Amino acid sequence: MLAEVPALNDPSEPFSYTVDGETIVARWDIGKANQLHPGEVGELNTEFAVVVSFDEAKGTWKSKDHENTSGWSAGGGGLSWGTSMSSGKSASKGFSVSFGGGDGPKVTTWDTKRMKEPLFAFLEVHGWTKKRGLFG
């Protein structure tokens, strides 16, 4: 089944599926946004990933979500930077608009359900069952 994972990739989608050892990793680089405000410049980058692992003895799979956001800005107020990371079970949906770079506004939208649904359906078709636990 792992050899078939690359067939999930759709060039028209902004996310990809890869195999890493005995896990499947779905990754969405939601975007790098350059920010230009009067007297300030900066950058914001967000990536979302889902890692699926398997219990072959039970024929089950479980997933863990990872989100990483980092950025920086510089301007009249000084220099700032930061990062935030989270993992667990989550859903992420949103949009951002950034201006600058001479190309006009850049609008980015995402809904992690778009990335998860094809992967989870693929696992079902191949006979795997989602692991049920205390929280689902």
N, C-alpha and C positions, 0 to 999 in steps of 0.2 A: 504494500500500500504506500509506503513512504516514497517509493520511486515515482508514484503518480502525482505527488504533491505539486511539482512545477506546472502541471496541466491546469491548476487552479488560477494561475496568474493570467490576468487580463490586461493587455497593454493600455486599455482605456481607463483603468482604475489606478488611483494613486498609491496603492498598497501592494505588497508582495508576500508570497508564501515561500518559505524555504525549510529545508530539513537541517537540523543541527543535532548530530548524533542520533539519539532515539526520540527526539522531540520535533514538533512542528512549530515554527515561529512565523507568525503573521505580523508584519511590520508596516506601519504607516508613518512616514515622515510628514506630519501634518503641515509643516511649513516653516520656513525661515522668513520672517517679516522684517524688513528694514523700516525703521521709524524715523521720520524727519518731522520735528516740531519746531516752531520758532525758538531758536537758541538751544536746541537739543537734538542729538542724534542717538540712535540705538538700534538694537537688533534683538529679536525674540525668536526662539526655535522650540518647537514642540514635536515630540515623537511618541507614538503609542504602539505598544506591542502586546501580542497575546502569545503565550507559550503553552502548548498542549503537550502533556506527558501521558504515558500509558501504563496501565497495570495489565500486562498480557495474561496473567493467570486468571483474572476476573473478566477480561474483555472490556475493561472500562477505560475512560479517559477523563482527565480533569484539566482545567485551564486556569491560568493566572495572568492577570492583566498588569502591565507596567506602563506608567506614563512619566515622561521626563520633560520638564520645561526649563529652559535656561535663557538668560538674556543679560544685556548690559545697556547702559545709557550714559551719555556724557553731555554736559551742558553747563548753564549758568550755576546750577546747584551742585556741581562737582561730578564725580564719576561714581556710578553704582553698577553692581552686577549681582546676580543671584541665580539660584537653581532650585527646583523643587522636583521631588520624585515621589511616586506612590506605586504601590503594588497591591494586588488583591483581586477582588471581583468588582468590576465597574462597567459603566457605559459612559461614553463621552460623546457629546454632540455640541456643536457650536459653530461660530463663524468669527472671522476677524477681518478688519479692513485696515490696510496700511497705505500711507501716501508717501510719495517721494520717488527718487530715481528717475524722474522724467517720463515714466510710463503711465502716469495716472494712478488712480486707486487700484490696489490689488485686493481682491476679495477671496478669502479662503473659507471653505465650509468643510465640515467633517461630521460623520456619524459612524461610530465604530461598529454599529450593528451591520452596516454594509460590508464590513470586513469579516465579522464573525459568522454571519449566517451561512455563506457558502462553505466555509471551513467546517462548521458543525454538521451541515447537511452531508458533506463529503464523508465525514467520519461515520455517520449513521448508515449511509449507503454501503460502506465497507464493513458493516456489522459491529461497530463499536457502540457502546452505551455510555452515556454521560454518568460519571460517578456521582452518586447521591450522598450527601452528608447532612450534617446538622443544619447548614444554611443553604442547602440546595445543590 
